[in-house]
């Protein structure tokens, strides 16, 4: 693998890590399978690309954060106020966002940003110019990571984390879980949207279908991080998500290098997550087979 | 402190499963009064507690807590004044968070949850002192996740969480039913100590007739959503489990067939 390819997947991994942190908030902290992600990622990209093409690259990611959090709020309200299952609420918003995203993109399926100034031009003229695509996302990721960690350590952050653990307990200590879910999903989708905003400017285009399977990529990053780097403390969990996202990109890059057609990417992602989610069932199955095998051997030994 | 006025609650209204869980309940508790409630399965004990706590909305009647009408307050809002311990030890705590984090969330009961640090040094000192009083060694495990604790330890911790802000009312819903007898006894003793120390207005639902007479200062028996016996003072002191069963059969008109009640004599 060339250094170029390595650096490229590292850059992508860092930007996608912000999205993975968002997925971590909904799936792990709130324990809610939020599929809004596939739509809010594109929403961020669309907002970012539109503003960038109008010569306002910095406003893009900032507005994307707001747009993403609003999308998260809608999902949360569908669930808490209208009592729609979280999974379905997310799908509904994701579907609706498809049209919204097209509207944001002026009814075009694709917004190219060729020759436009992006946030990655910020370091132009400085000695580190060639590493801008590494440095700028890293700085944003670090900021997001630190802020998220500090937030989860506040009084509000405590009850947000407890909501996913045991919502009954949260209500029993006097907190409205509808509010914690609202805040959590808004935050999660703000992260996802920010990530989409940066990706659009990074790859110089936004596409209305670029969010397909995004939630699975996020989940894969979360699970890879958990399996390899552990879940002992909160900080470790957050760092694990980031490393998981980067590792996922590296694995994909290697697979592509080895000749996997890019069109198979989604299938491979689905397989990785299926494997990760079925780990405990597979382990149990193997254990059961082993037990039966041993019992059979004993029976044979006894009769001989 | 607590006044329940003509409260009724019917589940699954209009369906074939319709069940009148509470039937015109009237009950008044003074400040610092510790009441135990007994009754067979489906008597309405837990429903009564859940209606007070706001888990279920009542169909008729009024509930007053400290002269405030809380009949239509949502559950979380009532929890600012009401501490609760559930039967299931899993329900009272967040298992993936540490002991001190759980206590910190309970300690902020009734206060706004802002962006201040979730826990501070002063609180940690306070929690350590209070945990030491439980006598379970939890004060040395404050940074451990609650998921590592046994059922009895969790119930003791939940009890501390429910009472640390000295709520106006403490609701205990068979909080020792899922525990081993020896641990159940320990948790009951802790309950008695904590309630006495803070003079808490308390309702304890139990399936254990002996415990119902032994703990608290007043015992109420429920049957089919109604209060059929209300014992206090000398009458209660003279009461035995045998006579209580007799009373139950006389007043309810049915033979006591609840195994749980009989077995736990």
Boltz contact constraints between the chains, C-beta under 6 A:
constraints:
  - contact:
      token1: [A, 153]
      token2: [B, 118]
      max_distance: 6.0
  - contact:
      token1: [A, 154]
      token2: [B, 115]
      max_distance: 6.0
  - contact:
      token1: [A, 154]
      token2: [B, 118]
      max_distance: 6.0
  - contact:
      token1: [A, 155]
      token2: [B, 108]
      max_distance: 6.0
  - contact:
      token1: [A, 155]
      token2: [B, 113]
      max_distance: 6.0
  - contact:
      token1: [A, 155]
      token2: [B, 116]
      max_distance: 6.0
  - contact:
      token1: [A, 155]
      token2: [B, 118]
      max_distance: 6.0
  - contact:
      token1: [A, 156]
      token2: [B, 113]
      max_distance: 6.0
  - contact:
      token1: [A, 158]
      token2: [B, 101]
      max_distance: 6.0
  - contact:
      token1: [A, 158]
      token2: [B, 105]
      max_distance: 6.0
  - contact:
      token1: [A, 158]
      token2: [B, 118]
      max_distance: 6.0
  - contact:
      token1: [A, 159]
      token2: [B, 105]
      max_distance: 6.0
  - contact:
      token1: [A, 159]
      token2: [B, 113]
      max_distance: 6.0
  - contact:
      token1: [A, 162]
      token2: [B, 94]
      max_distance: 6.0
  - contact:
      token1: [A, 165]
      token2: [B, 94]
      max_distance: 6.0
  - contact:
      token1: [A, 165]
      token2: [B, 95]
      max_distance: 6.0
  - contact:
      token1: [A, 165]
      token2: [B, 96]
      max_distance: 6.0
  - contact:
      token1: [A, 166]
      token2: [B, 94]
      max_distance: 6.0
  - contact:
      token1: [A, 168]
      token2: [B, 91]
      max_distance: 6.0
  - contact:
      token1: [A, 169]
      token2: [B, 94]
      max_distance: 6.0
  - contact:
      token1: [A, 171]
      token2: [B, 75]
      max_distance: 6.0
  - contact:
      token1: [A, 171]
      token2: [B, 76]
      max_distance: 6.0
  - contact:
      token1: [A, 171]
      token2: [B, 79]
      max_distance: 6.0
  - contact:
      token1: [A, 172]
      token2: [B, 79]
      max_distance: 6.0
  - contact:
      token1: [A, 172]
      token2: [B, 84]
      max_distance: 6.0
  - contact:
      token1: [A, 173]
      token2: [B, 105]
      max_distance: 6.0
  - contact:
      token1: [A, 173]
      token2: [B, 106]
      max_distance: 6.0
  - contact:
      token1: [A, 173]
      token2: [B, 109]
      max_distance: 6.0
  - contact:
      token1: [A, 174]
      token2: [B, 76]
      max_distance: 6.0
  - contact:
      token1: [A, 174]
      token2: [B, 79]
      max_distance: 6.0
  - contact:
      token1: [A, 174]
      token2: [B, 80]
      max_distance: 6.0
  - contact:
      token1: [A, 174]
      token2: [B, 109]
      max_distance: 6.0
  - contact:
      token1: [A, 174]
      token2: [B, 110]
      max_distance: 6.0
  - contact:
      token1: [A, 175]
      token2: [B, 76]
      max_distance: 6.0
  - contact:
      token1: [A, 176]
      token2: [B, 76]
      max_distance: 6.0
